């Protein structure tokens, strides 16, 4: 069953991913603040995808093997196809050798062929665990779910204590011996997705809703802005996918789409993007970096506030048209995921 606000969220997440990767390098150091701005805007993209998948798939009523077959059969084909395309492009661009290409294909189950594909591996990890925790998710109370989310939230702020205390008692990527490691990582977004869908935050007063959302986004922006203006060594923590700021962004965006309905025209566009979002995600880095960037290298727009969104829009349109064209061929679901 289609849930419109979920479709809207999926489309926005897809657009934010493309926006994040659209900013071209600038030789003007004074324009660095705009790179931070786009980092802030695009930072919740991957987390939104995790939240959406979690809210739709967990808890599952399928047995473990049926769930794995259904989910991985839709994911592996397109992911492998575009991973090979990315490697082939690198090979013909002489950035990798034939032996490195073969090695990357052999390591495909464990290592992404390009950095941006890390997200698929995170999703696969969550797919593996969803059938295991589904009985608890189906039976747990609201308070129990809140407790586990609060424990996860603690792991998002602990890296800042590393900096304050000049130690390293918690690594944001996870320490196997740390007491909260097993409720950390993207697993927390799975719990959060289930919670927000099961207990939607509906605010009848739209002005109040906007104020609450603005407050969440403002709080989420504080770590990044503080890091950029006061201590840039903190940017690594503040811009991480598992940062407390991203969690506030994701909650704010989710609540916005639960409370505000978009126009039919925008929803039509968002439904189209959402339908082909996986294929668009898989190919967008090629279109952005190897097609659109090449054009803009000789036609730079002076200001990134104009240039970056324009690159993102053009890239999205090209990706959508390619995916739409590929749907005309048989078995297209095996290489675009639609």
MARTITI-723436 format. One record per atom (N, C-alpha, C, CB): residue in one letter; x, y, z. Coordinates in steps of 0.02 Angstrom, whole numbers, plus 50000, padded with zeros to 5 digits. Glycine has a CB too. Layout:
N
aXYZ
...
END
This chain:
338
x500424994050000
x500005000050000
x500445006250000
x499525000050062
x500285010949955
x500685017049950
x500495021850006
x500575020549881
x501005024250041
x500915029350093
x501235035650065
x501225027150162
x500825040750052
x501075046550015
x501655050150050
x500515051350003
x501605051050115
x502135054850148
x502795050950147
x501935056450220
x502745044150146
x503355040150139
x503655040950070
x503205032650153
x503235041150019
x503485042449951
x503815049249946
x502905041949900
x503505054249978
x503805060949978
x504495060850012
x503345065950015
x504545057250067
x505185056750103
x505715053250060
x505085052950169
x505505047950025
x505985044249983
x506245048749927
x505665037949954
x505805052649897
x506005057149843
x506475062549869
x505385060349811
x506315065449926
x506735070549956
x507425067749973
x506405073550019
x507435061750002
x508075058550019
x508505057549956
x507955051750053
x508185055449902
x508545054449839
x508825061149813
x508075051349786
x508425066349815
x508645072949792
x509215075649835
x508065077949793
x509185074349901
x509715076749946
x510375073149933
x509505075950018
x510335066649918
x510945062849901
x511285066049841
x510775055449887
x510895067449789
x511175070349728
x511445077349742
x510635070749673
x511085081349781
x511315088049799
x511985087749836
x510795091749843
x512045082949881
x512665082249921
x513265081049876
x512595076549970
x513175077349822
x513735075549779
x513805080149718
x513655068349755
x513395085449716
x513405089949658
x513885095849665
x512725092549645
x514085097549726
x514515103449736
x515195102349705
x514585104949812
x515375106549658
x516025106049625
x516565109249669
x516005109349556
x517175106549667
x517715109549706
x517825116849686
x518365105549695
x517965120949736
x518065128049723
x518775130049744
x517555132349762
x519095134249702
x519765136649718
x519735142649764
x520145138449653
x519145145349774
x519055151149817
x518885148949888
x518495155849788
x519355149749933
x519265147450002
x518695151050037
x519895148350042
x518535157150014
x518005161050046
x517315158050033
x518015168150020
x517275153449984
x516645150349969
x516525143950009
x516595148849895
x516995142450055
x516945136350094
x516325135850136
x517535135750139
x516065141550158
x515465141650200
x514875138650163
x515305148750223
x514865139450096
x514305136750057
x514355129150051
x514295139949988
x514965126550051
x515055119350053
x514775116550118
x515805117550044
x514885120350172
x514615118250237
x513855118450234
x514875122850294
x513575123550202
x512855124250197
x512555118150161
x512675130750159
x512855116250105
x512585110450068
x512705103950106
x512905110049999
x513235103950146
x513345098150189
x512785097550240
x514035098750224
x512585103250268
x512035103250317
x511385101050284
x511955110250348
x511245103850225
x510615102250191
x510575094850171
x510535106650129
x511135092350146
x511135085450120
x511285080050170
x511615085050065
x511505081950230
x511745077050277
x511245071550297
x511975080450338
x510585073050301
x510125067750323
x509895062950269
x509535070850354
x510175063450209
x509915059550152
x509935052050163
x510305061250090
x510525049350179
x510585042050188
x510185039650249
x511325040050197
x510185043650302
x509815041850361
x509065041550347
x509965046750418
x508825046050304
x508125045950286
x507945039450250
x507945051950241
x508395037250205
x508275030950170
x508225025150220
x508835029550120
x508665025050269
x508645019750320
x507985020150359
x509245020350368
x507805026250378
x507185027250416
x506575024850376
x507105034650434
x506565026550312
x506005024550269
x505965016950262
x506075027750199
x506525013850247
x506535006550240
x506305003150305
x507235004050221
x506545005850361
x506365002950426
x505625003550440
x506765006250481
x505355009450426
x504655010750441
x504195006350398
x504485018050430
x504435004350339
x504025000250295
x504124992750305
x504175002050224
x504724990750324
x504894983650325
x504884980450394
x505574982550295
x504974984450446
x505014981650513
x504404983850555
x505674983850548
x504104979350593
x504284972150597
x503984968350538
x504034969050663
x504324963050517
x504074959050462
x503704952950488
x504654956950416
x503204950850451
x502834944750468
x503104938750430
x502094945650453
x503574939950384
x503874934550345
x504384930650387
x504204937250281
x504464924350372
x505004920650404
x505664923050375
x504914912950394
x506204921150408
x506864923850392
x507054922850318
x507394920750436
x507004916650294
x507224915150226
x506784918650174
x507224907650214
x506144919050186
x505684922450140
x505844929850137
x504954921350160
x505984932850195
x506154939950197
x506804941250159
x506214942350270
x507304937150172
x507944938050137
x507864937350062
x508464932950163
x507494932350041
x507394931249969
x507044937149937
x506994924849957
x506524939649969
x506144945249941
x506554951649938
x505514946349982
x506914953249992
x507274959549994
x507914959449952
x507444961250065
x508314954249960
x508964954049925
x508884952949850
x509404948649955
x508354949549829
x508244948449758
x508114955049722
x507664943649746
x507834959949757
x507694966449727
x508304971049728
x507124969849763
x508784969349770
x509354973849782
x509994971749745
x509494974349855
x510144965249747
x510804962949724
x510904964149649
x510884955549739
x510394962549608
x510474963249535
x510664970249514
x509844961249501
x510254975249530
x510414982149511
x511074984549541
x509864986849532
x511194982649603
x511804984949637
x512434982149603
x511794982949710
x512414975749587
x512994972649554
x513094975549484
x512904964949550
x512534976449447
x512574979149379
x512924985949378
x511884979749349
x512704990449422
x512974997249422
x513674997549453
x512515001949458
x513824992849496
x514504992349523
x514994990549467
x514544987249580
x514784985849424
x515204983949367
x515284989849318
x514904977849331
x514734993449307
x514764999249262
x515255004549290
x514065002349253
x515215005849355
x515675010649386
x516395008349378
x515505011449461
x516525001949389
x517214999249381
x517444999749309
x517244991949405
x517004998049262
x517184998449191
x517365005649171
x516614995749147
x516975010349197
x517105017449183
x517785019549211
x516555021849211
x517935017349272
x518585018849302
x519155015849261
x518615016249374
x519035009749235
x519545006449195
x519685010249131
x519334999149179
x519155012249096
x519245015849033
x519505022949043
x518595016048994
x519415025549104
x519705032049121
x520415031349147
x519265035549173
x520665025149149
x521355023649170
x521485025449243
x521845027349126
x520955025249284
x521055026549356
x521165020049395
x520455030349385
x521005014349364
x521155007849393
x521415003149338
x520535004749429
x521794998149359
x522044993149311
x521544987449303
x522734990449333
x521664983149254
x521234977449244
x521234972849305
x521444973549183
x521834971949336
x521884967749395
x521494970649454
x522614966649414
x521534977349461
x521154980649515
x520404980149503
x521364988049520
x520204980249441
x519494979449424
x519254972549444
x519374980749349
x519634967449426
x519454960549444
x519434959649520
x519954955449412
x519934962549554
x519964962049627
x519354965249659
x520604965449653
x519144971049632
x518554974549659
x517924970349649
x518474981449627
x517874966949592
x517294962749579
x517274956949628
x517294960149507
x517854953949642
x517894948349688
x517724950549760
x518594945149686
x517904956749776
x517784959349843
x517104962749849
x518324964349862
x516714962549796
x516064965949793
x515614964349854
x515704963949730
x515594958049879
x515154956749936
x515364960350001
x515134949449950
x515984962950002
x516234965750065
x516454973050060
x516814961650088
x516644975250001
x516924982049993
x516584985549934
x517694981849983
x516304991549944
x515984995149888
x516494997349836
x515605001149914
x516294997249773
x516754999249719
x516855006749717
x516484996749652
x516405010349747
x516475017549753
x516195019649821
x516105021349695
x516485024749850
x516325026549919
x515585027649933
x516685032649937
x515225030549885
x514525032349899
x514075026249905
x514265036849844
x514315020449883
x513905014349888
x513925011249957
x514135009349836
x514265014350004
x514285011650073
x513585010550100
x514675016250119
x513125014850079
x512445014650106
x512105007950094
x512035020250076
x512235004950036
x511914998650019
x512124993150067
x512074996549946
x512764993350087
x513014988350134
x512694989250203
x513784988850140
x512584995550222
x512244996850286
x511524994150284
x512235004350301
x511184995250228
x510504992750221
x510494985150223
x510194995350155
x510974981950189
x511004974650190
x511084972050261
x511594972150145
x511504975350300
x511594973350370
x510944973750409
x512124977650403
x510554979050396
x509914979750431
x509414974450406
x509624986850420
x509434972950341
x509004967650315
x509124961050352
x509114966650240
x509764959650366
x509944953450399
x509644952950469
x510694952750403
x509594958650502
x509384958550572
x508634959650581
x509754963850610
x508284962350532
x507574963850539
x507164957750559
x507304966750475
x507244951950526
x506844946150547
x506984943950619
x506964940250500
x507594945250643
x507784943050710
x507454947250764
x508544943350718
x507394953750751
x507114958250802
x506374959650792
x507494964750803
x506084957150738
x505374958550723
x504904956150777
x505184955450658
x505004950250806
x504544948150860
x504534953150918
x504734941250886
x505114955650936
x505134960650990
x504814967150968
x505864961951012
x504954969350907
x504654975650883
x503894975150881
x504924977350814
x503634969350863
x502904968550859
x502584968650928
x502744961950823
x502964966450978
x502674965851045
x502854971451093
x502884959351075
x503364975351078
x503604980251126
x503114986051136
x504274982951104
x503154989151194
x502744994951209
x503075001251184
x502604995451285
x502695006651185
x502965013151165
x503555015151209
x502405018551167
x503475014051274
x504005015951321
x504645011851310
x503765015051393
x504565005451296
x505155001251283
x505525003551221
x504944993951275
x505155005451170
x505465007951109
x505815014551122
x504935008751053
x505515018751163
x505825025151181
x506485024051219
x505345029251224
x506505019051263
x507115017651301
x507685015751254
x506995012051352
x507545011351207
x508075008951161
x508315014651116
x507825003051119
x507855019151097
x508045024851055
x508465029751096
x507405028451027
x508295030751159
x508695035151202
x509405032451213
x508355036051270
x509465025851221
x510125022851227
x510535023951164
x510075015251243
x510205023251107
x510545024451043
x510755031851037
x510075022650984
x510325036451059
x510475043551055
x511105045251095
x509885047751080
x511215041751150
x511815042851190
x512445041551148
x511825038451253
x512425036351106
x513015034751065
x513165040251014
x512905028051028
x512655044350997
x512755049650948
x513125055650978
x512085051950920
x513085056451043
x513425062251075
x514095060351107
x512965065251128
x514215053851117
x514835051751149
x515465054051113
x514835044351155
x515475054251046
x516095056551013
x516305063551034
x515995056450938
x515825067851052
x516005074551075
x516375074251142
x515375078951080
x516195069351183
x516545068451247
x517265066251235
x516175063351291
x517385062551181
x518065060851163
x518485067151156
x518085056751098
x518185072051121
x518545078251108
x518625082351172
x518175082351054
x518095082851211
x518115086851272
x518615083951322
x517415087151304
x518625077251328
x519055073951377
x519735072051349
x518715067751403
x519835073751284
x520475072051251
x520655064651259
x521035076451279
x520155060551244
x520255053251248
x519885050051190
x520005050451317
x519855043451190
x519495040051136
x519125033951165
x519985037851079
x518685035451213
x518345029851245
x517755027151204
x518095031851313
x517555030951151
x517035028251107
x517175030551036
x516335030551130
x517195025750990
x517295027150920
x516605027150886
x517775021950886
x516445032350849
x515775032950819
x515635027250771
x515705039550782
x516155024050744
x516055018350699
x515925011950737
x516645017550653
x516005012150803
x515835006350844
x516445002950874
x515455001450804
x516435001850939
x516944997850973
x516604991550999
x517285001951031
x516874985850982
x516534979650998
x516464978351073
x516894973950966
x516884981551113
x516854980351185
x516464985651222
x517554979851213
x516244990951188
x515894996351222
x515174994351236
x515915002851181
x514934996051296
x514294993351320
x513694995351276
x514174995751390
x513725001151242
x513165003451201
x513265002051127
x513055010751211
x513804998651108
x513934997451037
x513374993751002
x514574993651029
x513054989251040
x512564984851008
x511874988051000
x512494978551047
x511794994151024
x511194998051009
x511385004350971
x510804999851075
x511985004450944
x512235010250908
x512185009250833
x512955011750927
x512505013650796
x512515013150723
x511845014550691
x512745006350703
x511745011950631
x511125013250594
x510545009150621
x511225011650520
x510685004550665
x510145000850697
x509675005650733
x510424995650746
x509955011050760
x509535015950795
x509035019250749
x509965021250827
x509235020450686
x508765023450638
x508205018450621
x509135025550574
x508365012050624
x507845006950614
x507325007650669
x508154999850614
x507545007950731
x507075008750787
x506685015350781
x507445008450855
x507035020550762
x506725027150756
x506195027150700
x507245032550742
x506335023750644
x505855023350590
x505225019750611
x506165019850531
x505305014250646
x504725010450672
x504325014850719
x504955003950708
x504665018450763
x504325022650813
x503925028250780
x504835025650862
x504225031850733
x503895037550703
x503295035550659
x504375041550661
x503335029650630
x502755027350591
x502205024650636
x502975021850541
x502395021050689
x501905018250734
x501565023650776
x502225013050780
x501955028650796
x501695034050838
x501815040750802
x502035034050909
x501445042150749
x501555048250709
x501465054550751
x501085048450650
x501875059450737
x501845065850773
x501415070550733
x502565068850785
x500765070250745
x500285074450709
x500135080650752
x499635070550691
x500265086450723
x500165092750759
x499635096850722
x500835096850766
x499015097150748
x498465100550713
x498615107850696
x497845100250754
x498935111350742
x499115118450731
x499725118750686
x499245122150799
x499635120850624
x500165120650575
x500735125450591
x499895122150506
x500565131250621
x501085135950641
x501525132850695
x500775142550665
x501205129550743
x501575126250796
x502005120650768
x501085123450849
x501735117150718
x502115111750686
x502745114550653
x501685108050634
x502675120050618
x503255123150585
x503775125550635
x503025129050541
x503535128250690
x504005130650742
x504395124850773
x503615134450797
x504045119250785
x504375113350814
x504895110550764
x503865107950832
x504695110250701
x505155107750650
x505755112350643
x504795107050581
x505635118950643
x506185123750638
x506655123050698
x505915130950635
x506375121850757
x506785120950817
x507225114750810
x506345120350879
x506945109250786
x507325103050777
x507905104050728
x506865097350752
x507745107350672
x508265108650621
x508805113350648
x507955111650557
x508595118350686
x509075123050715
x509545119550765
x508705128750751
x509255115250807
x509675111550855
x510155106950817
x509225107350903
x509905103750764
x510335099450724
x510905102950690
x509925095950672
x510815109450676
x511325113350641
x511875115950688
x511005119250605
x511725116150752
x512205119050800
x512895115650798
x511925118650870
x512935108850800
x513595105750801
x514015107450739
x513525098150805
x513695107450680
x514075108950619
x514295116250617
x513665107350557
x513845120850633
x514025127950632
x514565129550684
x513395132150644
x514485126750743
x514995127850795
x515675125150773
x514775124550861
x515665119150743
x516295116150721
x516625120350667
x516165109050695
x516225122850620
x516515126850566
x516785133450590
x515985127950511
x516425136650637
x516615143350659
x517135143250715
x516005147050681
x517125138050758
x517545138150818
x518085132750819
x517105137250878
x517925126850797
x518415121350803
x518295116450745
x518345117750872
x518655117450691
x518525113450631
x518755106150638
x518865116550572
x519125104750690
x519305097650702
x518695093550721
x519845097150757
x518155097050742
x517535093550760
x517095092050700
x517155097750810
x517275094850641
x516855093850582
x516785086450563
x517135097650524
x517305082550575
x517285075450559
x516725072050598
x517955072050575
x516635074150660
x516095071450702
x515425074350683
x516245072750777
x515405080950676
x514775084450664
x514455082650597
x514875091950667
x514865081050546
x514605079550480
x514505072050469
x515055082350427
x514675068050518
x514605060850509
x513875058750504
x514945057150568
x513755053350468
x513065050850460
x512755048950527
x513045044950413
x513185046950574
x512935045050640
x513085050650691
x513255038450663
x512895056750672
x512975062450716
x512295064250746
x513285068550679
x512305067450803
x511685069350836
x511305074550794
x511825072150906
x511685078750757
x511365083750714
x510935080450661
x511885088150682
x511185075250628
x510805071850576
x510165068850604
x511235066450544
x510195066350665
x509595063450696
x509055068750704
x509765060350765
x509245074750726
x508745080150732
x508465082050664
x509065086250765
x508895082350612
x508655083950545
x508135078750522
x509245084150495
x508315072450530
x507885067050506
x507205067250541
x508225060250518
x507205068250606
x506565068650643
x506155074650619
x506695069250719
x506485080350609
x506135086250586
x505835085350517
x506605092150584
x506215082350471
x505965081250403
x505385076250403
x506525078650357
x505465070950443
x504935065850447
x504295068850473
x505155060050492
x504335072950526
x503745076050555
x503425080950505
x503925079750621
x503845084450467
x503575089150417
x503125085550368
x504145092650379
x503365080050340
x502965076550290
x502375072750320
x503405071850250
x502395071350384
x501815068450417
x501265073650427
x502005065450484
x501445079950429
x500965085250446
x500755089550387
x501255089550499
x501155089650334
x500995094150279
x500915090350213
x501555099450271
x500355091650180
x500215088450116
x500455093050060
x499445087050109
x500755090150010
x501015093949954
x500495094349899
x501665090749927
x500605098649851
x500145099249794
x500165092949752
x500315105449751
x499635091649715
x499595085649673
x500155085449621
x498915085349638
x500345091249596
x500875091349545
x501545089249575
x500925098349513
x501695091949634
x502325090049667
x502315082749687
x502455094549729
x501745080449711
x501695073449731
x501775068749671
x501015072149765
x501525070849614
x501625066849553
x502365066149537
x501245069849493
x502725071749539
x503445071649526
x503805067449578
x503735078849525
x503625068449641
x503945064649696
x503805057149690
x503705067249764
x503205055349670
x503035048349661
x503465045049607
x502295047449645
x503595048749554
x504015046249500
x504735045349524
x503995050949439
x504995050249560
x505675049749586
x505725044049636
x505895056449619
x505215043549680
x505215038249731
x505205031349699
x504615039049778
x504815030649647
x504735024149613
x505405021649586
x504225024549557
x505815026249560
x506445024349529
x507055026549570
x506495027249459
x506935027849634
x507465030849676
x508085026549681
x507195032149745
x508015019849683
x508605015649690
x509035015949627
x508395008349704
x508715015549569
x509095016149506
x509425022949499
x508635014849447
x509055028249518
x509335035049515
x509935035549562
x508795040249533
x509865032949622
x510415033049670
x511035029549643
x510205029749736
x510935023549613
x511505019649590
x511885023049533
x511265012849567
x511535026549489
x511875029449431
x512065036749440
x511425028749371
x511805040049492
x511875047349494
x512605049649498
x511495050049554
x513035045949531
x513725048249539
x514075048449471
x514105043649587
x513895043849426
x514175043949359
x513925050049321
x513995037449320
x513285051349324
x512985056949288
x513245063549315
x512215056749292
x513275064149381
x513505070449411
x514235071849394
x513415070349487
x514675067049409
x515395068149404
x515675067449333
x515755063449449
x515385063049293
x515685061549227
x515295064449168
x515735054149218
x514725067549183
x514335070649129
x514215078049144
x513655066949120
x513855079349197
x513655086349211
x514255090549233
x513105086549266
x514685087749275
x515285091549296
x515715093349236
x515685087449346
x515775088849188
x516195090149130
x515945096249092
x516215084049083
x515285096949087
x515005102749054
x515145109049094
x514255101949043
x515045108749160
x515115114649202
x515845116749213
x514785113549268
x516315112149200
x517015114049207
x517205119849161
x517465108049193
x516895120049103
x517025125349055
x516475130649054
x517105122548985
x515985129749098
x515435134449100
x515245135749173
x514815131849060
x515745137449214
x515625138349285
x515155144149298
x516285139349321
x514695143049345
x514265148349370
x514615151349430
x513545145749387
x514695157849435
x515125160949486
x514965159049558
x515075168249480
x514335157749573
x514175156649643
x513895149649654
x513675161849668
x514155145849704
x513925139049717
x513195138549739
x514355135849769
x512915144049767
x512205143949786
x511755143049725
x512025150349823
x512005145049666
x511635143949604
x511875137749568
x511705150049558
x512525136849568
x512825131449528
x512645124449555
x513575132249527
x512715123449619
x512615116749648
x511895114249641
x512805116849722
x511385118349659
x510695115949647
x510545114649574
x510205120949675
x510835118849529
x510705117949458
x511005111249434
x511005123849417
x511605109749457
x511925103249440
x511495097549466
x512645102849470
x511245098249526
x510825092949556
x510185091949516
x510655094649629
x509865097449496
x509235096949457
x509355093749390
x508925104049448
x509875096049355
x510025093249289
x510205085849295
x510615097049256
x510595084149345
x510805077149354
x510195072749370
x511315076649410
x509745075249412
x509145071349429
x508715070049367
x508725075149482
x508635075249326
x508225074449265
x508545069349218
x508155081249229
x509205069749209
x509545064949165
x509485057849192
x510295066849158
x509595057049257
x509535050349287
x508835047549279
x509725050649362
x508335051749292
x507645049549286
x507485047349214
x507165055149307
x507705051349165
x507565049649095
x507905043049075
x507795055349049
x508515042049099
x508865035749084
x508495029849115
x509595036049110
x508315030549178
x507965025049211
x507295023649177
x507845026749285
x506935029049160
x506285028249127
x506375024749060
x505955035149117
x506905026449024
x507045023148960
x507205015748970
x507635026648924
x507585014249021
x507785007249034
x507185002949053
x508305006949089
x506655006049079
x506055002049097
x505704999349035
x505565006349138
x505865001948977
x505564999448914
x505834992548896
x505695004348857
x506384990548925
x506704984248909
x506474978848958
x507474984848909
x506464972548935
x506254967148980
x506744966049037
x506174960748941
x506494963649093
x506894962149152
x507244968349181
x507414956949135
x506944974249169
x507274980449191
x507344980749266
x506884986449167
x506904977149303
x506954977349375
x507604974449401
x506374973549405
x507944970549360
x508574967549382
x509174972149374
x508694961249343
x509094977949340
x509644982549335
x509474989749353
x509914982349267
x508834991249367
x508684997949394
x508284997449459
x508295001949342
x508054991649477
x507734990749541
x507024993049546
x508114994049591
x506714995049491
x506024997449493
x505534991649485
x505895002749438
END
